[in-house]
Amino acid sequence: MRARPSVSSVLASVPATIRTHRPVGTADTQIADTCDNPPVAGSNPTVYAICYFAYIIASMTRPLSLAQHTLYADLLDQGSDDLFDPDLPENGSLLVRGNRRGASAEHAYYQGYRLAAGDTARGQRYSRYLGRADDPVVAAMIARFQRIKAVRAERATTVRALIGAGMAKPNRMTGRIVEALARAGLFPEHAVLIGKVAYQTYDGILGVSLSKSRAEAALDRPDVEVAIRDREQLKDILNTLRSVDPSFDPKTPGSATYRSANGISFSVAHAARDSSVLTTFLIDRPARAIVLHGPGIPVTVPAPERYAAYAQVQQPPLLVGDNDELKAGLIYAGRGDAFAAFSAAAAALEAGSPP
């Protein structure tokens, strides 16, 4: 595990809006030297303020280890091409067996579980005949199914290693919902994950460790939020939720908030003409991320700078997580100036004027 950042390294990434207030002609190295001598630093209020800011950031920020950051980046690079197969879900198995005595060909069967929304046989096993095993189309289906199983197993090992090293994970039901959304193809083109679950992904994006206790405490009760670009996606979302829990229903007729019988909440924000300009600001140019559930679920989330800026101006504050900690992570990652710019833009939008 790498050590916490030094004051000198933090000073190098302090936003320009703060650094411009330092004494004229004072270099970062001079301020860093002064910060190491508290009586001297205290004699200059401006330097003292910069030193205090730097020490706060340095004490709050704990970088991920090189191994953690590399493993997370590997999961991102792999994408989702070999994670899901709508024809042969990975929770099933393949069976290849010979035909009657004397027949030269073997035949392939898929054995899976019913997952269709509202299906009374949900969870019951079924068998499906695929065809002759030597048929090129069937052989390709078998090869893809086996590849997906292998990729998911390898990725799941990586995810367990990251969680074991201290990175936060969602609770099981939240993870299942996010995976169902990804399986349905909502990410990256149609939806952006926001709120609690999005906040959990920022340690991997920024390369810093956000407080595991805060992140996990916020997710004791499953509560998932997404923003969608097209209202037509709403009809598909309900079916997707019911594939996880058939009891999901709109909270009220026509509502974009859904609840299950056991209290799971799922909220949808619309990035459309009638939506808040701040929601549109939040999900503009989202970032790729991984939710640490199962094989690691690829999603899109708001850029962390936008998330922090949005959380700072929105009333009432709907986003969760420690925004001061997130801002510290942004500064450590060298993204403090971007956060300052987005904060100004979000404040202008909240005030009703263009940024």
NORPE-V653130 format. One record per residue. N is the residue number from 1. SS is DSSP state (@ for helix, = for strand, . for the rest). Layout:
N	SS
N	SS
//
This chain:
1	.
2	.
3	.
4	.
5	.
6	.
7	@
8	@
9	@
10	@
11	@
12	@
13	@
14	.
15	.
16	@
17	@
18	@
19	@
20	.
21	.
22	.
23	.
24	.
25	.
26	.
27	.
28	@
29	@
30	@
31	@
32	@
33	@
34	@
35	@
36	.
37	.
38	@
39	@
40	@
41	@
42	@
43	.
44	.
45	@
46	@
47	@
48	@
49	@
50	@
51	@
52	@
53	@
54	@
55	@
56	@
57	@
58	@
59	@
60	@
61	.
62	.
63	=
64	.
65	.
66	@
67	@
68	@
69	@
70	@
71	@
72	@
73	@
74	@
75	@
76	@
77	@
78	@
79	.
80	.
81	.
82	.
83	.
84	.
85	.
86	.
87	.
88	.
89	.
90	.
91	.
92	.
93	=
94	=
95	=
96	=
97	=
98	=
99	.
100	.
101	.
102	.
103	.
104	.
105	.
106	=
107	=
108	=
109	=
110	=
111	=
112	=
113	=
114	.
115	.
116	.
117	.
118	.
119	.
120	.
121	.
122	.
123	.
124	.
125	=
126	=
127	=
128	=
129	=
130	=
131	=
132	=
133	.
134	.
135	.
136	@
137	@
138	@
139	@
140	@
141	@
142	@
143	@
144	@
145	@
146	@
147	@
148	@
149	@
150	@
151	@
152	@
153	@
154	@
155	@
156	@
157	@
158	@
159	@
160	@
161	@
162	@
163	@
164	@
165	.
166	.
167	.
168	.
169	.
170	.
171	.
172	@
173	@
174	@
175	@
176	@
177	@
178	@
179	@
180	@
181	@
182	@
183	@
184	.
185	.
186	.
187	.
188	.
189	.
190	.
191	=
192	=
193	=
194	=
195	.
196	@
197	@
198	@
199	@
200	@
201	.
202	@
203	@
204	@
205	@
206	@
207	.
208	=
209	.
210	.
211	.
212	@
213	@
214	@
215	@
216	@
217	@
218	.
219	.
220	.
221	.
222	.
223	=
224	=
225	=
226	=
227	=
228	=
229	.
230	.
231	.
232	.
233	@
234	@
235	@
236	@
237	@
238	@
239	@
240	@
241	@
242	@
243	@
244	@
245	.
246	.
247	.
248	.
249	=
250	=
251	.
252	.
253	.
254	.
255	.
256	.
257	=
258	=
259	=
260	.
261	.
262	.
263	.
264	.
265	=
266	=
267	=
268	=
269	=
270	=
271	.
272	.
273	.
274	.
275	.
276	.
277	@
278	@
279	@
280	@
281	@
282	@
283	@
284	.
285	.
286	.
287	=
288	=
289	=
290	=
291	=
292	.
293	.
294	.
295	.
296	.
297	=
298	=
299	=
300	=
301	=
302	.
303	.
304	@
305	@
306	@
307	@
308	@
309	@
310	@
311	@
312	@
313	@
314	.
315	.
316	.
317	.
318	.
319	.
320	.
321	.
322	.
323	@
324	@
325	@
326	@
327	@
328	@
329	@
330	@
331	@
332	@
333	.
334	.
335	.
336	@
337	@
338	@
339	@
340	@
341	@
342	@
343	@
344	@
345	@
346	@
347	@
348	@
349	@
350	@
351	.
352	.
353	.
354	.
355	.
//
